[in-house]
Amino acid sequence: MAKISIKVVPASSKDVIVGWLGKSLKIKVKAPPEKGKANAAVIDLLAAKLAIDRDLIEICSGHASPSKVVAIQGWDE
């Protein structure tokens, strides 16, 4: 299982993986930061870009924060 630090910018104009910001991957999503909508959008975006099932991606920490740690099952660090 691989764990990746990410920095999420919710309520953006589009869903996009921006690139590395230090040791974190910067991700922008259109969804607002309410009721887990932005978190779900992050998982959907990562699953689409990695061509894997969204059930293999889990937010481990930072559910209510822009800084999060995401675990990806079946991937090595």
C-alpha positions as CSV (number, residue, x, y, z in Angstrom):
1,M,0.0,0.0,0.0
2,A,1.4,3.4,-1.0
3,K,0.6,6.5,1.0
4,I,0.8,9.9,-0.6
5,S,0.5,13.4,1.0
6,I,-1.8,15.7,-0.9
7,K,-2.8,19.3,-0.7
8,V,-6.4,19.8,-1.9
9,V,-7.8,23.1,-3.3
10,P,-11.6,22.7,-3.3
11,A,-14.1,24.9,-5.2
12,S,-11.7,25.3,-8.1
13,S,-12.7,25.9,-11.7
14,K,-11.8,22.3,-12.8
15,D,-10.7,18.9,-11.5
16,V,-7.0,18.6,-12.1
17,I,-3.8,17.2,-10.6
18,V,-1.5,20.3,-10.6
19,G,1.8,18.6,-9.6
20,W,4.2,18.4,-6.7
21,L,4.2,21.1,-4.1
22,G,7.2,20.1,-2.0
23,K,6.5,16.6,-0.8
24,S,2.7,16.9,-1.4
25,L,0.8,16.4,-4.6
26,K,-1.4,19.4,-5.3
27,I,-4.9,18.6,-6.5
28,K,-7.7,21.0,-7.4
29,V,-11.4,19.9,-7.5
30,K,-14.6,21.7,-8.4
31,A,-16.5,20.2,-5.4
32,P,-17.0,22.4,-2.4
33,P,-15.4,21.5,1.0
34,E,-18.7,20.4,2.6
35,K,-20.1,17.1,3.6
36,G,-17.2,15.2,2.1
37,K,-17.9,16.3,-1.4
38,A,-14.3,17.5,-2.1
39,N,-12.9,14.3,-0.6
40,A,-15.1,12.2,-2.9
41,A,-14.0,14.3,-5.8
42,V,-10.3,13.7,-4.9
43,I,-10.8,10.0,-4.8
44,D,-12.7,10.0,-8.1
45,L,-10.0,12.0,-9.8
46,L,-7.2,9.9,-8.5
47,A,-9.0,6.7,-9.5
48,A,-9.6,8.0,-13.0
49,K,-6.0,9.1,-13.5
50,L,-4.6,5.9,-12.1
51,A,-7.2,3.7,-13.9
52,I,-8.0,1.8,-10.8
53,D,-11.2,1.2,-8.8
54,R,-12.1,4.1,-6.4
55,D,-12.5,1.5,-3.6
56,L,-8.7,1.0,-3.7
57,I,-8.2,4.6,-2.6
58,E,-8.8,5.8,1.0
59,I,-8.2,9.1,2.8
60,C,-6.2,8.1,5.9
61,S,-6.0,11.5,7.6
62,G,-7.0,15.1,7.1
63,H,-10.7,14.5,6.3
64,A,-11.5,18.1,7.3
65,S,-8.2,19.7,6.2
66,P,-6.7,20.7,2.9
67,S,-3.6,18.6,3.8
68,K,-4.4,14.9,3.6
69,V,-2.8,11.5,3.4
70,V,-4.2,9.1,0.8
71,A,-3.6,5.3,0.8
72,I,-3.6,3.4,-2.5
73,Q,-4.0,-0.3,-2.1
74,G,-2.0,-2.5,-4.5
75,W,0.6,0.2,-5.1
76,D,4.1,0.3,-3.6
77,E,5.7,3.4,-2.2
